[in-house]
Amino acid sequence: MASPFSSRNTNKSIETSSSSSSSSLPPLPPSDTFLSADHFSNQCNQNSDSGFRTAPSSPPPEPAAPPPDTSSFPFPADAAPQSGSVTGISSPPSPETTKSSGPLPAVLHGRDALPSHHLLKINPFSTLSKSPMEKFSSEFEAGGYKWNFSIYPTGDKTKDGQDHISVYLEIVETSTLPPGWEVNAMFNFFVFDQIRDKYVGPQDATVRRFHCMKTQWGVVKFIDLETFNNPYNGYLVNDTCSFGVEVFVVKTTSKAECLSLIKKPATYKAAWSFPSISKVTLRCETEFFVGGDYKWRVLFYPKGYQTEGNKINNIISLYLNVDTSTLPAGTKLLVHYTFRMEDKKKGNHFKRSDSKLFSSAARGFREFMSLTKFKDPENGFLVGDTCLIEAEVQVLGLVTLE
């Protein structure tokens, strides 16, 4: 039967020292044989606050409500207790909550742990609420940034927050940040229940984006004043209260990649004759051959690719490697490749194929074939201490950094 191998070339072998250990794919250790083939945005100048997300307002409690059961958290009389220490608040949505961005959650959770980043104790609260000061702000650091925690003791009236306490988080000292800065963070506000010794607040896992046109987020109707002022609820006891906030900055380290596929990828083939296999101590390698815009070579390990502490007996290994000097910086190649071992006697060639991304590491098959099968004379792969191997390469696409 005629062989499908297009070209063959035989070169002398070169003896070298053994390779160093490798991870999942082999690096390029010294070779034994060298064969030749034949064939975003600008910096903003000012900060502005454009619309706050709010939790639904709470309806007032029923008159003369008795002291609540201390096994659950106190809220207005129509609040529906949930399992454990969670209470859901049912109320009509305010205009603020109908925004497409959605409100902060209206389910409040209690926990033992202090807020992770900032706790503010106010004493006496009545003096603050009666002062001409509309809000009080306290600065703190979290996640490598500086923040302001602001409390409106009688509500942010510019946002329809009267009869409530409003709380806000603002990123400050942004002039030191680079142009086009953006900070993504998850944050939560708390009020301390002094009777039950719990820090209570809506637990929201939404990541909010702070940038030069949106430096502040908050909850306009964090808690209604009637609920807050009732000493049985534990939030205001002896005219003293505590509020807290925690901020977790989401650090973005990922890089965006773009896969550009080739509609009609070309196929490139090359074949080699590997002589004196029994004398090879480590590996054989071909010289680079041209396949499209790139150069390739084959690495053949007649005794298997072995690493320290991870040796596999009775295998032969085959790998394909791209010349990185032909790759543009930051580019990977999506490649479909095939290795064929020629059966010189019966024409029953053995082949294996795979598709992988190629950059600096070689890709292929550590267990391409068993050494026993390779050496069996009936199979025709190793004849006269020589074998023929063909490589077929098809570049399917490129992966580049955005």
C-alpha positions in Angstrom: 0.0 0.0 0.0 1.3 3.5 -0.8 2.4 5.6 2.1 0.6 8.9 2.7 3.8 10.5 4.0 4.7 13.3 1.8 8.4 13.8 2.6 11.1 12.1 4.7 14.6 13.1 5.8 17.1 11.4 8.0 19.9 13.1 10.1 22.5 11.9 12.5 21.8 11.7 16.2 23.3 13.9 18.8 23.7 12.7 22.4 22.9 15.1 25.3 22.2 15.1 29.0 18.8 14.4 30.4 16.0 17.0 30.8 15.0 18.8 34.0 11.7 18.0 35.7 8.5 19.4 34.1 4.9 20.1 35.1 1.9 18.9 33.0 3.5 19.7 29.6 7.2 19.4 28.8 9.6 22.3 28.4 12.3 22.0 25.8 15.1 19.9 27.4 18.3 19.2 25.4 17.7 16.9 22.4 19.3 13.7 21.3 18.5 13.9 17.6 18.0 16.9 15.3 16.0 16.1 12.1 15.3 18.2 9.0 11.9 18.2 7.4 11.2 18.5 3.7 8.2 20.0 2.8 -12.2 53.0 28.7 -12.7 56.6 29.8 -11.0 59.9 30.6 -10.5 61.3 34.2 -13.6 63.2 35.4 -13.1 66.6 36.9 -15.8 66.4 39.5 -17.7 63.9 41.6 -21.4 63.8 41.4 -24.1 61.7 43.0 -26.8 60.4 40.7 -29.6 58.6 42.4 -29.4 56.4 45.4 -30.9 52.9 45.7 -33.1 52.4 48.6 -34.8 49.7 50.6 -38.6 49.7 50.8 -40.0 51.9 53.5 -41.6 50.3 56.5 -45.2 51.0 57.5 -45.7 52.4 61.1 -46.4 49.9 63.9 -49.8 49.5 65.3 -50.6 51.8 68.3 -49.7 50.5 71.7 -47.9 47.4 70.5 -46.7 45.2 73.4 -43.0 44.5 73.9 -41.9 42.0 71.2 -40.8 38.5 71.7 -37.0 38.7 72.1 -36.5 35.5 70.1 -36.8 37.5 66.8 -35.8 40.9 65.7 -38.1 43.9 66.2 -39.6 45.7 63.2 -43.0 47.3 62.5 -46.1 45.3 63.5 -46.8 44.0 60.0 -43.4 42.5 59.5 -43.5 38.8 58.7 -41.0 36.8 60.8 -38.8 34.4 58.8 -36.9 31.4 60.1 -34.1 32.0 62.5 -33.2 35.6 63.1 -34.4 37.0 59.7 -37.4 39.2 59.3 -38.9 40.2 56.0 -40.5 43.7 55.7 -43.6 44.0 53.6 -44.5 47.5 52.3 -45.4 49.3 49.1 -42.4 50.4 47.0 -41.4 54.0 47.2 -40.5 55.9 44.0 -36.8 55.2 44.8 -37.3 51.5 44.7 -38.9 51.4 41.3 -35.6 52.3 39.5 -34.3 49.8 37.0 -31.2 49.3 39.0 -33.2 47.8 41.9 -33.2 48.5 45.6 -31.1 47.1 48.3 -32.7 44.0 49.9 -35.4 44.6 52.4 -34.7 41.4 54.5 -32.7 42.2 57.6 -30.3 39.8 59.2 -28.8 39.8 62.7 -25.3 38.6 63.6 -22.9 38.5 66.5 -19.8 39.8 64.6 -18.9 43.4 64.6 -19.0 45.2 61.2 -15.6 44.5 59.7 -14.5 48.1 58.9 -16.3 50.8 60.8 -18.5 51.2 63.9 -20.0 54.6 65.0 -21.5 55.0 68.5 -23.7 58.1 68.9 -24.6 59.5 72.4 -26.9 61.2 72.8 -28.7 60.6 69.5 -31.5 63.1 70.3 -29.0 65.9 70.4 -27.7 65.0 66.9 -31.2 64.7 65.5 -32.2 68.2 66.8 -29.0 69.9 65.7 -28.9 72.1 62.6 -26.6 69.5 61.1 -28.4 67.5 58.3 -25.9 64.7 58.4 -22.8 63.4 60.2 -20.0 61.8 58.3 -17.2 59.6 59.6 -14.1 58.7 57.6 -12.4 55.3 57.6 -10.2 53.1 55.3 -11.1 49.7 53.7 -9.7 47.8 50.8 -6.9 50.3 50.2 -9.3 53.3 49.8 -10.8 56.0 52.0 -14.5 56.2 52.6 -17.1 58.4 54.3 -19.9 56.8 56.3 -22.7 59.3 56.5 -25.9 59.2 58.7 -28.9 61.4 58.3 -30.6 61.2 61.7 -33.9 62.5 60.4 -33.6 61.2 56.9 -32.3 62.5 53.6 -35.3 64.8 52.7 -33.9 65.5 49.3 -34.5 61.8 48.5 -37.9 61.5 50.2 -36.3 60.0 53.3 -38.2 61.9 56.0 -39.3 59.9 59.1 -36.4 57.5 58.5 -32.7 57.3 59.1 -30.7 57.4 55.9 -27.2 55.9 55.5 -24.6 56.4 52.7 -21.2 55.2 51.7 -18.9 57.5 49.7 -15.4 57.0 48.3 -13.2 60.0 49.0 -9.8 61.4 48.2 -10.2 60.2 44.6 -7.8 62.9 43.2 -4.9 60.5 43.9 -6.5 57.7 41.8 -5.5 57.2 38.1 -7.6 58.6 35.2 -10.6 56.5 34.5 -10.5 55.0 37.9 -13.2 52.5 39.0 -13.7 50.7 42.3 -16.1 47.8 42.6 -17.2 46.9 46.1 -19.8 45.0 48.1 -20.9 46.8 51.3 -23.5 46.5 54.1 -24.9 48.8 56.8 -25.8 47.8 60.3 -27.6 49.1 63.4 -26.9 47.5 66.8 -29.7 45.8 68.7 -28.6 46.4 72.3 -31.2 44.1 73.8 -30.3 41.0 71.7 -26.7 41.9 71.2 -26.9 41.6 67.4 -25.8 43.7 64.5 -28.8 44.0 62.2 -28.9 45.1 58.6 -29.8 44.1 55.0 -27.1 41.6 53.8 -26.5 42.4 50.1 -24.0 40.6 48.0 -24.4 42.9 45.0 -21.2 44.4 43.6 -21.6 48.2 43.2 -19.5 50.4 41.0 -17.9 53.6 42.3 -16.4 55.9 39.7 -15.9 59.6 39.1 -19.6 60.2 38.1 -20.9 57.9 40.9 -18.9 58.2 44.2 -21.8 57.5 46.6 -24.3 54.7 47.3 -26.7 54.4 50.1 -30.1 53.5 51.6 -32.5 56.4 51.9 -35.0 54.5 54.1 -32.7 52.3 56.2 -35.0 52.2 59.2 -38.1 54.2 60.1 -37.8 56.5 63.1 -40.8 55.2 65.0 -39.3 51.7 65.0 -35.8 53.0 65.8 -37.0 55.2 68.7 -39.0 52.4 70.4 -36.7 51.3 73.3 -38.2 47.8 73.2 -36.7 47.3 69.8 -33.2 47.8 71.2 -31.8 50.2 68.6 -32.0 53.3 70.8 -31.4 52.6 74.5 -30.7 55.5 76.9 -30.5 57.8 73.9 -27.5 55.8 72.7 -27.1 53.9 69.4 -24.5 52.4 67.2 -24.3 52.1 63.4 -21.7 50.2 61.3 -20.6 49.6 57.8 -18.3 47.1 56.1 -16.8 47.3 52.6 -15.2 44.6 50.5 -13.4 45.8 47.5 -13.5 43.4 44.5 -10.0 43.5 43.1 -10.0 42.8 39.3 -6.9 40.9 38.2 -8.4 39.1 35.2 -7.5 40.0 31.6 -10.0 39.9 28.7 -9.1 37.7 25.8 -10.5 37.6 22.3 -10.8 34.4 20.2 -10.6 35.1 16.5 -11.5 32.0 14.5 -10.3 31.3 10.9 -13.1 30.4 8.6 -11.1 28.1 6.3 -8.0 27.1 8.1 -5.2 25.5 6.0 -3.6 22.2 6.8 0.2 21.7 6.9 2.0 18.4 6.9 5.6 17.2 7.4 7.1 13.8 7.9 10.4 12.6 9.2 12.4 9.4 9.5 13.9 8.8 12.9 17.0 6.4 12.7 18.9 4.5 15.4 16.1 4.6 17.9 17.8 2.1 20.2 20.7 4.6 20.7 18.6 7.5 21.7 18.9 8.2 25.5 16.5 11.1 25.8 14.6 12.5 22.8 14.7 13.3 19.2 13.6 16.6 17.8 13.1 17.9 14.3 14.2 21.2 12.9 11.5 23.8 12.6 9.2 23.6 9.6 7.0 26.3 8.2 3.2 25.9 8.7 1.4 29.1 7.6 2.8 32.2 9.5 4.4 30.0 12.2 7.3 27.6 12.6 6.8 24.2 14.3 8.9 21.2 15.4 8.2 17.7 16.8 9.7 16.3 20.0 9.8 12.5 20.1 10.6 10.6 23.3 11.2 6.9 22.4 11.4 5.9 26.1 8.6 8.3 27.2 8.7 11.8 28.6 9.7 11.3 32.2 9.7 13.7 35.2 11.2 13.3 38.6 8.7 11.6 40.9 6.2 11.0 38.0 7.7 8.3 35.8 5.6 6.1 33.6 7.0 2.9 32.1 6.3 1.3 28.7 5.3 4.5 26.8 6.5 6.6 23.9 5.7 10.4 23.9 5.2 12.9 21.0 4.8 16.6 21.3 4.4 19.6 19.0 6.1 22.9 19.7 5.7 26.3 18.1 8.6 28.7 17.6 7.7 31.6 20.0 9.7 34.0 17.9 7.0 33.7 15.2 4.2 34.5 17.6 3.1 38.1 18.2 3.4 39.2 21.8 0.5 38.1 24.0 -0.9 35.8 21.3 -1.9 32.1 21.6 -2.8 29.8 18.8 -5.8 27.4 18.8 -4.4 24.4 16.9 -5.8 21.1 15.8 -2.9 18.7 15.4 -2.4 15.0 14.4 0.5 12.6 14.8 0.7 9.5 12.6 3.1 6.6 13.2 3.6 4.8 9.9 3.1 1.0 9.7 5.7 0.0 7.1 4.4 -3.5 6.7 0.6 -3.4 6.5 -0.2 0.2 6.2 -2.2 0.3 9.4 -0.9 3.7 10.5 -1.5 4.7 14.1 -2.7 8.3 14.7 -3.9 10.5 17.6 -5.4 14.0 17.3 -6.2 16.8 19.7 -6.9 20.6 19.8 -5.0 22.8 22.2 -3.9 26.4 22.8 -0.2 26.9 21.9 2.1 29.5 23.3 5.5 28.6 24.8 4.7 25.1 26.1 4.8 22.0 23.9 1.5 20.1 23.5 0.9 16.5 22.6 0.7 13.0 24.0 2.8 11.7 26.9 1.3 8.3 26.4 1.1 8.3 22.6 1.6 4.6 22.3 2.9 1.7 24.5 6.6 0.9 24.0 5.6 -2.7 23.6 3.3 -1.9 20.7 5.9 0.4 19.2 8.6 -2.3 19.2 6.5 -5.2 18.1 7.8 -6.2 14.6 4.3 -7.4 13.6 3.0 -3.8 13.8 5.6 -2.4 11.4 6.2 0.8 13.3 9.9 0.2 14.1 11.7 -1.5 11.2 15.5 -1.6 11.0 15.7 0.5 14.2 13.9 3.3 12.2 10.4 4.8 12.4 8.5 7.3 10.3 6.3 10.0 11.9 4.1 12.6 10.3 2.7 15.7 11.9 -0.3 17.6 10.6 -1.1 21.1 11.9 -4.2 23.2 11.4 -4.4 26.7 13.0 -8.0 27.2 13.9 -7.8 30.7 15.4 -5.9 33.2 17.5 -6.4 34.3 21.1 -5.2 37.8 21.9 -5.5 40.2 24.8 -8.1 42.8 24.6 
